[in-house]
Amino acid sequence: MAVDLAYVVYGLPLLFIWAAYLSRHRWRESRSIAALQAARAAGLTEPASLHPAIDPLRCIGCGSCVTACPEQPGHQVLGLIGGKAQLVSPSDCIGHGACRTACPEGAITLVFGSETRGVTIPLLSPDFETNVP
């Protein structure tokens, strides 16, 4: 009898907490998927400048990069999809780099350009003169 009461007293609250956690996790993931689909539909899949490149093999899905992004909550730049961080709205990223600092596994590197659109960085002379007019 006492064991059954312990299951009820401790088990039910833990079950409710776990259900609330899963519900919030699914809601955040669906919001990230919606933001990614909206960005793709609008053709805003290319980042403007410096942006994070996330290594999915090193990402543990903790979400610290999403929380650290200073563009949140106004713009959802990063999101967790399938338990991994992903750039969901690349055009909103302005390259703060807070996500790279917050990542405990070092799965984020900051890069210029993308696979389809490279960036040419001007050459500088020792006198800091550029080759770009």
C-alpha positions as CSV (number, residue, x, y, z in Angstrom):
1,M,0.0,0.0,0.0
2,A,2.8,2.4,0.9
3,V,4.6,1.6,-2.3
4,D,1.5,2.3,-4.4
5,L,1.1,5.6,-2.6
6,A,4.7,6.5,-3.2
7,Y,4.2,5.9,-7.0
8,V,1.2,8.2,-7.0
9,V,2.9,10.9,-4.8
10,Y,6.2,10.9,-6.7
11,G,5.3,9.3,-10.0
12,L,2.4,11.5,-11.2
13,P,4.2,14.8,-10.7
14,L,7.2,13.5,-12.5
15,L,5.0,12.3,-15.3
16,F,3.4,15.7,-15.6
17,I,6.7,17.5,-15.6
18,W,8.0,15.1,-18.3
19,A,4.9,15.6,-20.4
20,A,5.2,19.4,-20.1
21,Y,8.8,19.2,-21.1
22,L,8.1,17.1,-24.2
23,S,5.2,19.4,-25.1
24,R,7.3,22.5,-25.0
25,H,10.1,20.8,-26.9
26,R,7.8,19.7,-29.7
27,W,6.3,23.2,-29.8
28,R,9.7,24.9,-30.1
29,E,10.7,22.4,-32.8
30,S,7.5,23.0,-34.8
31,R,8.1,26.8,-34.5
32,S,11.7,26.3,-35.8
33,I,10.4,24.2,-38.7
34,A,7.8,26.9,-39.6
35,A,10.5,29.6,-39.5
36,L,12.8,27.5,-41.8
37,Q,9.9,26.9,-44.2
38,A,9.0,30.5,-44.3
39,A,12.6,31.6,-45.0
40,R,12.8,29.0,-47.8
41,A,9.5,30.1,-49.3
42,A,10.6,33.8,-49.2
43,G,13.9,32.9,-50.8
44,L,15.9,34.1,-47.8
45,T,18.2,31.2,-47.5
46,E,21.5,33.0,-47.9
47,P,23.1,34.7,-44.9
48,A,24.1,38.4,-45.3
49,S,27.6,38.1,-43.9
50,L,29.3,36.3,-41.1
51,H,27.2,33.5,-39.9
52,P,27.4,30.2,-37.9
53,A,28.2,26.9,-39.6
54,I,27.0,24.1,-37.4
55,D,28.6,20.7,-37.4
56,P,25.8,18.2,-36.8
57,L,28.1,15.5,-35.7
58,R,29.4,17.5,-32.8
59,C,26.1,19.2,-31.9
60,I,24.5,17.6,-28.8
61,G,21.2,19.6,-29.2
62,C,21.4,21.4,-25.8
63,G,20.1,24.6,-27.3
64,S,22.5,27.0,-25.6
65,C,23.3,28.6,-29.0
66,V,19.6,29.3,-29.6
67,T,19.3,30.9,-26.1
68,A,22.5,32.9,-26.5
69,C,21.6,34.5,-29.9
70,P,21.0,38.2,-29.3
71,E,18.6,38.3,-32.2
72,Q,16.1,36.2,-30.4
73,P,13.1,36.6,-29.8
74,G,12.6,39.2,-32.5
75,H,14.1,37.1,-35.2
76,Q,14.5,33.3,-34.9
77,V,17.9,32.8,-36.4
78,L,18.7,29.4,-34.8
79,G,16.5,26.6,-33.8
80,L,16.6,22.9,-32.8
81,I,15.2,20.6,-35.4
82,G,15.6,16.8,-34.9
83,G,17.6,17.4,-31.8
84,K,20.3,19.4,-33.6
85,A,20.9,23.1,-33.9
86,Q,20.2,24.6,-37.4
87,L,20.2,28.0,-39.0
88,V,16.5,28.5,-39.6
89,S,16.5,32.1,-40.8
90,P,19.9,32.8,-42.3
91,S,19.1,36.2,-43.6
92,D,18.4,37.5,-40.1
93,C,21.8,36.5,-38.8
94,I,24.2,39.5,-38.5
95,G,27.1,37.6,-37.1
96,H,27.3,38.4,-33.4
97,G,29.0,35.1,-32.7
98,A,27.4,34.6,-29.3
99,C,26.2,31.2,-30.5
100,R,29.8,30.0,-31.1
101,T,30.8,31.2,-27.6
102,A,27.8,29.5,-26.0
103,C,28.3,26.1,-27.7
104,P,29.8,23.7,-25.1
105,E,31.0,21.2,-27.8
106,G,32.6,23.7,-30.2
107,A,30.2,22.6,-32.9
108,I,29.8,26.1,-34.3
109,T,32.3,28.0,-36.5
110,L,31.7,31.4,-37.9
111,V,32.2,31.7,-41.7
112,F,31.8,34.2,-44.5
113,G,29.7,33.3,-47.6
114,S,28.1,30.0,-48.3
115,E,28.4,27.1,-50.7
116,T,26.4,28.9,-53.4
117,R,27.6,32.4,-52.8
118,G,31.2,33.0,-51.9
119,V,32.6,36.2,-50.4
120,T,35.7,37.8,-51.7
121,I,37.7,39.4,-49.0
122,P,39.9,42.2,-50.3
123,L,43.7,41.9,-50.1
124,L,45.4,44.4,-47.9
125,S,48.9,45.7,-48.4
126,P,51.3,46.2,-45.4
127,D,50.1,49.9,-45.4
128,F,46.5,48.7,-45.1
129,E,45.6,49.7,-48.7
130,T,43.1,47.5,-50.4
131,N,42.8,46.3,-54.0
132,V,39.1,47.2,-54.1
133,P,38.3,50.7,-55.5
